[in-house]
Amino acid sequence: MKKSVLVLGLAALFLTSCGEKKKEEVKKEVETVKEEVKVVVADNLELGKKLFAEKTCVACHQPDMKVIGPSIKDINKIYAEQNGDIVKFLKGEAEPIVDTDPGQVAIMKANLDGFVKNMSDEELVALASYIKSIK
């Protein structure tokens, strides 16, 4: 009986120590993945910022004030409140929810048709991510 308890004790000790080693390996892998995600997010935001400037969004939308179109902060606020999808809007798959004045909608539709319609899904997601990052 004492030998059984001793063997079970040693087995438990062995499994516990192996478990700790495995936990450390998993923890290191998780940290590595977190770092990789940070790089991807940063790259995505950088691409979105670049597209925002290149596609002339910046001509109508400023962070804090309405120029021709609503401010980016107003866009973010309303999209968050109404659970809107900026990418769907940019694709023309969702109605405008921020500035619904017909004149404003016509201007935005012309810009979307001219500058945004040929963008890839990846570019649209990057653009929306950049817009959402402005607080």
MDTraj code that builds the backbone (N, CA, C; nanometers):
import mdtraj as md
import numpy as np

residues = "MET LYS LYS SER VAL LEU VAL LEU GLY LEU ALA ALA LEU PHE LEU THR SER CYS GLY GLU LYS LYS LYS GLU GLU VAL LYS LYS GLU VAL GLU THR VAL LYS GLU GLU VAL LYS VAL VAL VAL ALA ASP ASN LEU GLU LEU GLY LYS LYS LEU PHE ALA GLU LYS THR CYS VAL ALA CYS HIS GLN PRO ASP MET LYS VAL ILE GLY PRO SER ILE LYS ASP ILE ASN LYS ILE TYR ALA GLU GLN ASN GLY ASP ILE VAL LYS PHE LEU LYS GLY GLU ALA GLU PRO ILE VAL ASP THR ASP PRO GLY GLN VAL ALA ILE MET LYS ALA ASN LEU ASP GLY PHE VAL LYS ASN MET SER ASP GLU GLU LEU VAL ALA LEU ALA SER TYR ILE LYS SER ILE LYS".split()
xyz = np.array([
    [0.0812, -0.1181, 0.0000],
    [0.0000, 0.0000, 0.0000],
    [0.0864, 0.1256, 0.0000],
    [0.1926, 0.1255, 0.0847],
    [0.2808, 0.2406, 0.0914],
    [0.3479, 0.2637, -0.0438],
    [0.3831, 0.1538, -0.1132],
    [0.4461, 0.1672, -0.2443],
    [0.3485, 0.2290, -0.3446],
    [0.2226, 0.1918, -0.3365],
    [0.1207, 0.2464, -0.4274],
    [0.1046, 0.3962, -0.4056],
    [0.0995, 0.4357, -0.2786],
    [0.0875, 0.5774, -0.2456],
    [0.2102, 0.6528, -0.2933],
    [0.3283, 0.5942, -0.2740],
    [0.4529, 0.6564, -0.3177],
    [0.4549, 0.6703, -0.4696],
    [0.4155, 0.5649, -0.5402],
    [0.4127, 0.5691, -0.6871],
    [0.3125, 0.6735, -0.7350],
    [0.1935, 0.6740, -0.6724],
    [0.0928, 0.7741, -0.7099],
    [0.1419, 0.9157, -0.6810],
    [0.2091, 0.9331, -0.5690],
    [0.2643, 1.0642, -0.5334],
    [0.3682, 1.1094, -0.6339],
    [0.4584, 1.0188, -0.6693],
    [0.5610, 1.0517, -0.7698],
    [0.4983, 1.0800, -0.9061],
    [0.3976, 1.0031, -0.9438],
    [0.3288, 1.0257, -1.0714],
    [0.2615, 1.1628, -1.0714],
    [0.1960, 1.1964, -0.9607],
    [0.1317, 1.3269, -0.9500],
    [0.2343, 1.4387, -0.9592],
    [0.3462, 1.4228, -0.8921],
    [0.4537, 1.5216, -0.8968],
    [0.5063, 1.5356, -1.0386],
    [0.5284, 1.4230, -1.1049],
    [0.5771, 1.4241, -1.2423],
    [0.4777, 1.4938, -1.3347],
    [0.3496, 1.4581, -1.3238],
    [0.2474, 1.5182, -1.4094],
    [0.2328, 1.6677, -1.3819],
    [0.2424, 1.7039, -1.2551],
    [0.2324, 1.8457, -1.2198],
    [0.3488, 1.9232, -1.2776],
    [0.4687, 1.8702, -1.2670],
    [0.5848, 1.9413, -1.3205],
    [0.5789, 1.9471, -1.4722],
    [0.5320, 1.8398, -1.5359],
    [0.5162, 1.8429, -1.6818],
    [0.4078, 1.9422, -1.7197],
    [0.3025, 1.9481, -1.6386],
    [0.1944, 2.0431, -1.6642],
    [0.2430, 2.1858, -1.6562],
    [0.3280, 2.2147, -1.5575],
    [0.3834, 2.3495, -1.5448],
    [0.4682, 2.3849, -1.6665],
    [0.5466, 2.2875, -1.7133],
    [0.6295, 2.3117, -1.8319],
    [0.5408, 2.3403, -1.9523],
    [0.4364, 2.2622, -1.9683],
    [0.3437, 2.2810, -2.0793],
    [0.2742, 2.4164, -2.0679],
    [0.2360, 2.4538, -1.9454],
    [0.1725, 2.5839, -1.9239],
    [0.2655, 2.6966, -1.9674],
    [0.3932, 2.6866, -1.9361],
    [0.4903, 2.7887, -1.9748],
    [0.5044, 2.7962, -2.1267],
    [0.5060, 2.6785, -2.1914],
    [0.5148, 2.6752, -2.3375],
    [0.3921, 2.7418, -2.4008],
    [0.2754, 2.7096, -2.3472],
    [0.1519, 2.7683, -2.3981],
    [0.1520, 2.9190, -2.3741],
    [0.1971, 2.9596, -2.2563],
    [0.2023, 3.1021, -2.2221],
    [0.2941, 3.1767, -2.3202],
    [0.4085, 3.1173, -2.3537],
    [0.5008, 3.1800, -2.4494],
    [0.4383, 3.1886, -2.5877],
    [0.3672, 3.0828, -2.6273],
    [0.2999, 3.0841, -2.7579],
    [0.1929, 3.1922, -2.7632],
    [0.1172, 3.2068, -2.6539],
    [0.0130, 3.3091, -2.6475],
    [0.0755, 3.4478, -2.6592],
    [0.1852, 3.4713, -2.5890],
    [0.2535, 3.6006, -2.5967],
    [0.3030, 3.6284, -2.7384],
    [0.3554, 3.5265, -2.8055],
    [0.4020, 3.5413, -2.9427],
    [0.2863, 3.5788, -3.0344],
    [0.1737, 3.5105, -3.0187],
    [0.0563, 3.5404, -3.1011],
    [0.0068, 3.6822, -3.0743],
    [0.0069, 3.7234, -2.9467],
    [-0.0351, 3.8599, -2.9128],
    [0.0535, 3.9633, -2.9823],
    [0.1822, 3.9401, -2.9841],
    [0.2742, 4.0323, -3.0514],
    [0.2483, 4.0360, -3.2012],
    [0.2228, 3.9194, -3.2594],
    [0.1934, 3.9134, -3.4030],
    [0.0638, 3.9875, -3.4351],
    [-0.0352, 3.9738, -3.3485],
    [-0.1627, 4.0438, -3.3683],
    [-0.1413, 4.1946, -3.3611],
    [-0.0601, 4.2402, -3.2662],
    [-0.0309, 4.3830, -3.2554],
    [0.0313, 4.4366, -3.3838],
    [0.1208, 4.3590, -3.4436],
    [0.1850, 4.4009, -3.5689],
    [0.0820, 4.4083, -3.6804],
    [-0.0045, 4.3086, -3.6898],
    [-0.1076, 4.3069, -3.7934],
    [-0.2022, 4.4250, -3.7765],
    [-0.2441, 4.4509, -3.6533],
    [-0.3341, 4.5630, -3.6263],
    [-0.2664, 4.6946, -3.6636],
    [-0.1415, 4.7110, -3.6260],
    [-0.0678, 4.8341, -3.6587],
    [-0.0555, 4.8506, -3.8103],
    [-0.0236, 4.7422, -3.8798],
    [-0.0136, 4.7476, -4.0260],
    [-0.1487, 4.7830, -4.0877],
    [-0.2554, 4.7244, -4.0327],
    [-0.3905, 4.7498, -4.0823],
    [-0.4274, 4.8971, -4.0640],
    [-0.3969, 4.9514, -3.9471],
    [-0.4259, 5.0928, -3.9214],
    [-0.3438, 5.1839, -4.0117],
    [-0.2196, 5.1469, -4.0349],
    [-0.1342, 5.2269, -4.1230],
    [-0.1884, 5.2265, -4.2653],
    [-0.2326, 5.1103, -4.3127],
    [-0.2932, 5.1017, -4.4455],
    [-0.4207, 5.1849, -4.4505],
    [-0.5031, 5.1761, -4.3477],
    [-0.6259, 5.2547, -4.3425],
    [-0.5996, 5.4041, -4.3446],
    [-0.4993, 5.4470, -4.2719],
    [-0.4617, 5.5893, -4.2692],
    [-0.4163, 5.6344, -4.4079],
    [-0.3372, 5.5523, -4.4721],
    [-0.2879, 5.5825, -4.6069],
    [-0.4049, 5.5929, -4.7055],
    [-0.4957, 5.4973, -4.6999],
    [-0.6111, 5.4980, -4.7893],
    [-0.7015, 5.6171, -4.7625],
    [-0.7180, 5.6534, -4.6358],
    [-0.8013, 5.7684, -4.5991],
    [-0.7506, 5.8946, -4.6678],
    [-0.6197, 5.9078, -4.6743],
    [-0.5602, 6.0239, -4.7413],
    [-0.5654, 6.0088, -4.8937],
    [-0.5259, 5.8927, -4.9438],
    [-0.5197, 5.8714, -5.0894],
    [-0.6558, 5.8758, -5.1556],
    [-0.7565, 5.8242, -5.0899],
    [-0.8910, 5.8191, -5.1480],
    [-0.9674, 5.9480, -5.1214],
    [-0.8981, 6.0485, -5.0747],
    [-0.9476, 6.1839, -5.0488],
    [-1.0595, 6.1921, -4.9442],
    [-1.0724, 6.0918, -4.8603],
    [-1.1709, 6.0986, -4.7510],
    [-1.1436, 6.2211, -4.6648],
    [-1.0146, 6.2494, -4.6480],
    [-0.9703, 6.3592, -4.5631],
    [-1.0199, 6.4952, -4.6135],
    [-1.0544, 6.5045, -4.7399],
    [-1.1034, 6.6316, -4.7939],
    [-1.2396, 6.6690, -4.7352],
    [-1.3182, 6.5693, -4.6993],
    [-1.4524, 6.5948, -4.6471],
    [-1.4695, 6.5612, -4.4993],
    [-1.3823, 6.4776, -4.4455],
    [-1.3989, 6.4308, -4.3074],
    [-1.2746, 6.4618, -4.2248],
    [-1.2935, 6.5398, -4.1189],
    [-1.1881, 6.5719, -4.0238],
    [-1.2214, 6.5053, -3.8901],
    [-1.1214, 6.4835, -3.8073],
    [-1.1488, 6.4150, -3.6798],
    [-1.2533, 6.4838, -3.5922],
    [-1.2408, 6.6155, -3.5746],
    [-1.3220, 6.6849, -3.4746],
    [-1.4303, 6.7770, -3.5275],
    [-1.4314, 6.8036, -3.6578],
    [-1.5298, 6.9005, -3.7064],
    [-1.5866, 6.8614, -3.8415],
    [-1.7106, 6.9034, -3.8631],
    [-1.7767, 6.8806, -3.9904],
    [-1.7164, 6.9763, -4.0923],
    [-1.6774, 6.9235, -4.2062],
    [-1.6286, 7.0066, -4.3163],
    [-1.7380, 6.9987, -4.4224],
    [-1.7255, 6.9074, -4.5134],
    [-1.8331, 6.8796, -4.6087],
    [-1.9172, 6.7652, -4.5538],
    [-1.8490, 6.6647, -4.5031],
    [-1.9162, 6.5517, -4.4405],
    [-1.9001, 6.5586, -4.2898],
    [-1.9658, 6.4703, -4.2184],
    [-1.9571, 6.4707, -4.0720],
    [-1.8157, 6.4395, -4.0226],
    [-1.7886, 6.4815, -3.9003],
    [-1.6574, 6.4529, -3.8417],
    [-1.6430, 6.3024, -3.8189],
    [-1.5208, 6.2576, -3.8130],
    [-1.4949, 6.1154, -3.7899],
    [-1.5472, 6.0740, -3.6529],
    [-1.5325, 6.1600, -3.5543],
    [-1.5825, 6.1278, -3.4205],
    [-1.7346, 6.1136, -3.4206],
    [-1.8048, 6.1985, -3.4965],
    [-1.9502, 6.1858, -3.5074],
    [-1.9874, 6.0553, -3.5779],
    [-1.9126, 6.0220, -3.6823],
    [-1.9368, 5.8959, -3.7537],
    [-1.9218, 5.7793, -3.6558],
    [-1.8111, 5.7771, -3.5824],
    [-1.7867, 5.6687, -3.4870],
    [-1.8966, 5.6600, -3.3816],
    [-1.9364, 5.7730, -3.3294],
    [-2.0386, 5.7769, -3.2244],
    [-2.1700, 5.7171, -3.2748],
    [-2.2147, 5.7607, -3.3908],
    [-2.3435, 5.7147, -3.4432],
    [-2.3368, 5.5681, -3.4852],
    [-2.2258, 5.5282, -3.5471],
    [-2.2126, 5.3871, -3.5854],
    [-2.2097, 5.2971, -3.4621],
    [-2.1479, 5.3424, -3.3545],
    [-2.1451, 5.2635, -3.2309],
    [-2.2846, 5.2570, -3.1693],
    [-2.3538, 5.3701, -3.1623],
    [-2.4878, 5.3745, -3.1029],
    [-2.5876, 5.2877, -3.1805],
    [-2.5745, 5.2864, -3.3120],
    [-2.6722, 5.2150, -3.3953],
    [-2.6207, 5.0795, -3.4445],
    [-2.5051, 5.0391, -3.3905],
    [-2.4454, 4.9111, -3.4290],
    [-2.4320, 4.9009, -3.5812],
    [-2.3860, 5.0094, -3.6421],
    [-2.3704, 5.0145, -3.7874],
    [-2.2439, 4.9461, -3.8340],
    [-2.2399, 4.9176, -3.9625],
    [-2.1249, 4.8500, -4.0230],
    [-2.0671, 4.9420, -4.1305],
    [-1.9554, 5.0036, -4.0994],
    [-1.8935, 5.0990, -4.1917],
    [-1.8542, 5.0317, -4.3226],
    [-1.8030, 4.9110, -4.3160],
    [-1.7608, 4.8412, -4.4380],
    [-1.8807, 4.8180, -4.5298],
    [-1.9921, 4.7750, -4.4746],
    [-2.1121, 4.7551, -4.5577],
    [-2.1552, 4.8866, -4.6212],
    [-2.1486, 4.9950, -4.5451],
    [-2.1847, 5.1254, -4.6016],
    [-2.0910, 5.1620, -4.7162],
    [-1.9607, 5.1439, -4.6940],
    [-1.8644, 5.1776, -4.7989],
    [-1.8839, 5.0941, -4.9247],
    [-1.9294, 4.9703, -4.9072],
    [-1.9567, 4.8823, -5.0213],
    [-2.0887, 4.9158, -5.0904],
    [-2.1691, 5.0019, -5.0291],
    [-2.3005, 5.0335, -5.0835],
    [-2.4063, 4.9329, -5.0429],
    [-2.3780, 4.8533, -4.9414],
    [-2.4704, 4.7494, -4.8953],
    [-2.5530, 4.7932, -4.7751],
    [-2.5325, 4.9158, -4.7270],
    [-2.6077, 4.9673, -4.6125],
    [-2.6380, 5.1144, -4.6368],
    [-2.7526, 5.1559, -4.5887],
    [-2.7951, 5.2952, -4.6026],
    [-2.7137, 5.3857, -4.5106],
    [-2.6991, 5.5128, -4.5469],
    [-2.6289, 5.6059, -4.4571],
    [-2.7076, 5.6247, -4.3282],
    [-2.6338, 5.6352, -4.2176],
    [-2.6997, 5.6558, -4.0884],
    [-2.6496, 5.7803, -4.0162],
    [-2.5478, 5.8450, -4.0709],
    [-2.4933, 5.9619, -4.0023],
    [-2.5548, 6.0893, -4.0576],
    [-2.5313, 6.1190, -4.1813],
    [-2.5866, 6.2387, -4.2439],
    [-2.6788, 6.1917, -4.3550],
    [-2.8078, 6.1942, -4.3297],
    [-2.9035, 6.1370, -4.4239],
    [-2.9692, 6.2412, -4.5138],
    [-2.9207, 6.3641, -4.5093],
    [-2.9697, 6.4679, -4.5993],
    [-2.9458, 6.4218, -4.7434],
    [-3.0473, 6.4284, -4.8303],
    [-3.0320, 6.3785, -4.9670],
    [-2.9134, 6.4396, -5.0431],
    [-2.8870, 6.5679, -5.0219],
    [-2.7723, 6.6314, -5.0881],
    [-2.6403, 6.5720, -5.0413],
    [-2.6295, 6.5525, -4.9110],
    [-2.5082, 6.4913, -4.8547],
    [-2.4925, 6.3474, -4.9020],
    [-2.6038, 6.2743, -4.9057],
    [-2.5996, 6.1355, -4.9500],
    [-2.5528, 6.1288, -5.0950],
    [-2.5997, 6.2194, -5.1784],
    [-2.5594, 6.2211, -5.3199],
    [-2.4096, 6.2464, -5.3339],
    [-2.3581, 6.3388, -5.2554],
    [-2.2135, 6.3674, -5.2591],
    [-2.1348, 6.2448, -5.2166],
    [-2.1780, 6.1834, -5.1069],
    [-2.1066, 6.0665, -5.0562],
    [-2.1155, 5.9505, -5.1542],
    [-2.2320, 5.9303, -5.2145],
    [-2.2482, 5.8206, -5.3105],
    [-2.1551, 5.8409, -5.4295],
    [-2.1441, 5.9637, -5.4783],
    [-2.0534, 5.9919, -5.5902],
    [-1.9093, 5.9601, -5.5513],
    [-1.8717, 5.9962, -5.4289],
    [-1.7358, 5.9665, -5.3837],
    [-1.7140, 5.8168, -5.3670],
    [-1.8121, 5.7485, -5.3105],
    [-1.7989, 5.6036, -5.2945],
    [-1.7862, 5.5359, -5.4305],
    [-1.8696, 5.5787, -5.5255],
    [-1.8640, 5.5194, -5.6596],
    [-1.7328, 5.5508, -5.7305],
    [-1.6780, 5.6680, -5.7029],
    [-1.5551, 5.7084, -5.7706],
    [-1.4272, 5.6579, -5.7068],
    [-1.4228, 5.6544, -5.5759],
    [-1.2967, 5.6258, -5.5081],
    [-1.2912, 5.4911, -5.4361],
    [-1.4049, 5.4401, -5.3970],
    [-1.4055, 5.3270, -5.3058],
    [-1.4482, 5.1958, -5.3726],
    [-1.5244, 5.2032, -5.4796],
    [-1.5859, 5.0817, -5.5332],
    [-1.4870, 4.9743, -5.5770],
    [-1.3664, 5.0120, -5.6138],
    [-1.2676, 4.9135, -5.6586],
    [-1.1711, 4.8689, -5.5494],
    [-1.2002, 4.9089, -5.4275],
    [-1.1133, 4.8685, -5.3169],
    [-1.1436, 4.7246, -5.2763],
    [-1.0404, 4.6530, -5.2339],
    [-1.0575, 4.5155, -5.1869],
    [-1.1226, 4.5158, -5.0490],
    [-1.1747, 4.3995, -5.0090],
    [-1.2318, 4.3872, -4.8750],
    [-1.1274, 4.4192, -4.7687],
    [-1.0050, 4.3756, -4.7916],
    [-0.8964, 4.4031, -4.6967],
    [-0.8747, 4.5538, -4.6826],
    [-0.8770, 4.6250, -4.7922],
    [-0.8581, 4.7704, -4.7879],
    [-0.9760, 4.8383, -4.7181],
    [-1.0971, 4.7913, -4.7462],
    [-1.2150, 4.8497, -4.6814],
    [-1.2124, 4.8272, -4.5305],
    [-1.1715, 4.7085, -4.4892],
    [-1.1609, 4.6800, -4.3456],
    [-1.0533, 4.7682, -4.2824],
    [-0.9419, 4.7854, -4.3516],
    [-0.8348, 4.8719, -4.3003],
    [-0.8833, 5.0162, -4.2879],
    [-0.9552, 5.0632, -4.3874],
    [-1.0083, 5.1992, -4.3847],
    [-1.1061, 5.2163, -4.2677],
    [-1.1968, 5.1196, -4.2517],
    [-1.2928, 5.1260, -4.1398],
    [-1.2209, 5.1181, -4.0060],
    [-1.1188, 5.0359, -3.9971],
    [-1.0400, 5.0237, -3.8723],
    [-0.9742, 5.1549, -3.8379],
    [-0.9188, 5.2208, -3.9378],
    [-0.8553, 5.3513, -3.9133],
    [-0.9599, 5.4523, -3.8641],
    [-1.0742, 5.4569, -3.9322],
    [-1.1788, 5.5495, -3.8920],
    [-1.2199, 5.5227, -3.7469],
    [-1.2407, 5.3965, -3.7120],
    [-1.2821, 5.3601, -3.5767],
    [-1.1744, 5.3910, -3.4724],
    [-1.0501, 5.3977, -3.5157],
    [-0.9408, 5.4223, -3.4202],
    [-0.9353, 5.5669, -3.3736],
    [-1.0041, 5.6552, -3.4431],
    [-1.0016, 5.7981, -3.4073],
    [-1.1067, 5.8221, -3.3012],
    [-1.0597, 5.8545, -3.1816],
    [-1.1502, 5.8722, -3.0661],
    [-1.1611, 6.0168, -3.0275],
])
top = md.Topology()
chain = top.add_chain()
for i, resn in enumerate(residues, 1):
    res = top.add_residue(resn, chain, resSeq=i)
    for name in ("N", "CA", "C"):
        top.add_atom(name, md.element.get_by_symbol(name[0]), res)
traj = md.Trajectory(xyz[None], top)
